[in-house]
Amino acid sequence: MGEWVTFDTHHGPVRAWQALPEGKPRGGLVVIQEIFGANAHIREVAEGFAAEGYAVLAPSFFDLLDGTGADPAALPYDPDGVKRGLARVTALGMEKALEVVRAAASRLAPSGKVGTVGYCWGGSVALLAALRLGLPSVSYYGARNTQFLDEPAKAPVMFHFGAQDKSIPPEAVQAHREKLPQMATFVYPADHAFNRSVGHAYDPDSAALALQRTLDFFSEHLG
């Protein structure tokens, strides 16, 4: 089991769920949350990557808005939670989110090479971590990706999308293939959030295949 730790950023302290492997880490991973916070699902994802040999931090990004006294799992999976989550990521902004990733990656540096994996909003933050911070990254169904695809990539990135995801139309997926042809882009017979093990969109077969591809990616680029 992991534990909460706190690290400093230029914008204030942030908590993160820290999950460590048994023995020497293969590398470090920053797990980047959906709009709902560093909740039980995200912590479970972090634990899963730790079991694969990585030292993992899953930051509570909204701490920069709410302070470290707030509950990092406060947003429910319902329309109100979606509305509040979208408002929070807008208030936070991508620059502050990237600063959190940068600080988390610095903390993980003693574990070896560091990468990121992000989901939903976090998928777009993961893309930016590859483009701007040079961190090998995996982006799951990042609906905000297309506005950044013309930026030069400083590190490899892998993309996962669901064919039934109405928030990311086929032409948006195709844009990834056209503008970043050197990066692997996969589409699954699933909806948005197909990796989330709680909720109606969960697709275990698609999630398992995407995870295996993700682990292969990190094995190649991190160790």
JOTASUL-V290940 format. One line per field, one symbol per residue. phi: phi as a letter, one per 20 degrees, with the letter a starting at -180 (. if undefined). A space follows every 50 residues. Layout:
# JOTASUL-V290940
phi: ???
This chain:
# JOTASUL-V290940
phi: .ebfcccecfdpfcebedcdefnfffrdceedfffeoeefffffggffff feodeccdfegfgfednfefffdeeeebgfffffffffffffnfffffff fgfffffegfepfccccccmgfffffgffffddmdgbcdekefefgfdfe ffeebfbddccdfeffecfgffffffffecffdfcdccfbegmfeffdof egcfffffffffffffffffedp
